[in-house]
Amino acid sequence: MKKFRNQKGSSLVEICVSMLVLTTALLCIAAHAGVVIKQTTNDKNYSVASTLIQDKMEEMKQTSCRFHNVSSVVIEQPHARRKP
């Protein structure tokens, strides 16, 4: 076999190895893409749930404050008897 001093281009073995490395990298990226999409969906759902809970807690605070600020409410015992 002759060795050429000004060899240009790539050999078939080099091309196969580079294709193997590229294919492996792309498969790893594709595998992680599914995990990322699933996690993003879960995070969105948790965010929506958290916002709804915060809104409900604020609503309950406001309702509770309205009842505590009422000073003219008189609660009578139904079985309490007055002595004449």
N, C-alpha and C positions, 0 to 999 in steps of 0.2 A: 504494500500500500504506500502510495506517495503522500508526503505531507506537503501541503501548500502553505507558503509563507503568507500570502495575502488572501486568506480564506474569508469569504464574505457570506453572511447569512447564518442560519442556525441548523443544527443537525436534527434529525428526526427524534432522537432520544431527548434532546433539550426541549423540543416542542411538546412531546408527550408528558414530560415531567412538569412543565409549566402549566399545561392543561389540567393535570391532576391536582396541582396546588390551587389553581383558580377554582376548579370544581368543588374542592373541599371547602374553600372559603365561602363560596356562594351557598353551599348547603348549610353551613353553620349559620349564616346570616338569615337564610329562609326559615330555619328551625326557630331561631330567636324571634323572628317577626311575629309568629303566631302567639308566642308567650307575651310579647309586648302588647299586642292588640287585646288579648284577654285581660291583662292586668289594667290596661287603660279603661276598658269597659267597667271593670269592678270598681276602679277608683272613681269613675263618674257616678256610678250608682251610690257609693258611700257618700260622695259629696252632696248629691241630691237629698239623700236620707238625712244627712246632718243638717242641711239647710231647713228641711221640713220640721225637724225636731226643734231647732232653734226658734223658728217662727211660732210653733205651738207653745213652747215655753214662754215666749214673750206675751203671747195671747193670754196664757194662764196667769202670768204675773199681773197684767193689766186688769183682768177680771178680779183677781184676788185683792188688788189695791182698791178697786171700786167698792168692794164689800167692807173692807176694813175702815174706809173713810166715812162710812155712814154712821152718824152719831145719834140719830133720832130713833133708831130701832130699839124697841123694847120687847124683850122676850119674856112671856109669862109662862109659868108652869101650868099645864092643863089641870092638874089635880090639886093644885095649891088652894087652900081655903082661907078666907079671911075671917078673923074672929071679930064679932060685933062688939 
